[in-house]
């Protein structure tokens, strides 16, 4: 590789990066979720205010991002298990990644209205 070039990676590298990023995002969500749920015992009023913020359209879009992260992390995790434990997994990892992406896209399309419907009604009316 000539000096000064950057490795651009292939599908395997990008799925590796995305798996770690989505794992960290899910971890931080769980951390915040535990903290905001703990508010119930400390200050019910603060908890109610927090829940009111969660009902805003901005948070609905963040929830959609969370759904995207959880779904990709779960589906890609199943792919990683198949690559590791199936004797032909390494041979078919590229096809499995594209299958994961297709299933993820279909599930995200199906999740759009249930997750974002309230936000769209709030922003644009019924």
N, C-alpha and C positions, 0 to 999 in steps of 0.2 A: 504494500500500500504506500503510495507516495506521501512524502512528508506534507503536513498541513491539511490532509483530508480528514473528514469525519466519517466514522462508521455510521451508516444510515440504518442499518438493521433490516431485518426481515420480519415476517409475521410473528415468528416465535419470540423475538426480542420485544416487540411491541405488546404482545399479549402478556409477557412476563412483567413489563413495566405497568401495564394497566391493572394486572392482578394485584400488584403491590399498592398502587395508588388507591384502588377501590377498597382494598383491605384497610388502609389507613383511614380513609373517609368513613367507612362503616364503624371503625373503632371510635373515632371522634364523635360520631353521632351517638353511639351507645354511651359514651362518657357524658355528653351533654344531657342525654335522656335520663340517666341515673341522677344527675344533679337536679334537673328540673322536677323530676318526680319526688325527690327528697324535699323539695319546697313545701309539699303538702303538709308535712309534719312541722316544719319550721314556721312557715307563714302562709296560711291558706289564701290570704289576699294576694300575696306575691305570686303564688301558683296560678290564681285566676287571671292575673295580669299577663303572665307568661302564656297561658293558654289562649288568651285573646290575641296576642301577637301571632301565635301559631295559626290563627284563622285568616291571616292576611294573604292576598294573592302572591306576594313575594315568597312567602314560606311555602305555598303550594308548589311553586316552581322548584324550590329547594327540595321538597319532598319527592318531586318527580326525578330530580337528580339522585336522590337517595335510592329510589326504586331502581334507577338505572345502574347504580353502583352495586347494589345488593344482587340484582339479577345477573349482571356480568360476572361478578365475583363467584357466585354460586355455579353458574354454567361453566365458566372457565375452570373452576376447581374440579368439576366433574371431568372435564377434558384432561386436566393434569393427572387425575387419578387414572384415567384410561391410558394415557401415555405411559405412566409408570408401571401399571399392573397388567396391561394387556400386551401379550407378546408381539403383536403387530402395531401397537400404539405409536411407536416412533415413526413408523413408515407412513401412517395416516394422520399425523398430527396437523398438517396443513389443512386437510379436508375437514378434520374435526373442528379446527378453529373457525373455518368459514361456516360450518354448520352451527356452531355456537353463536356466531355473529348473526346468522339468519334467524335462529330461534329467538335470540335477544331482541332483534329488531321487531319481530312479530309480537313478542310479549310487551315491548315498550309501546308499540302502536295500540295494543289492546288496553294498556294501562293509562293511556293519555286522558281519555275522558273521565274515568273514575277518579283519577288523581287531580286533574286540572279543571274539571268541569265547574267546580265552585269558584275557582279563580277567574275563569272566563265569564261566568255569570256576574261576578262581582265587578269585573272591569268593564264589561260591555253590555250589561243588563240581561234580563231573562230572555 
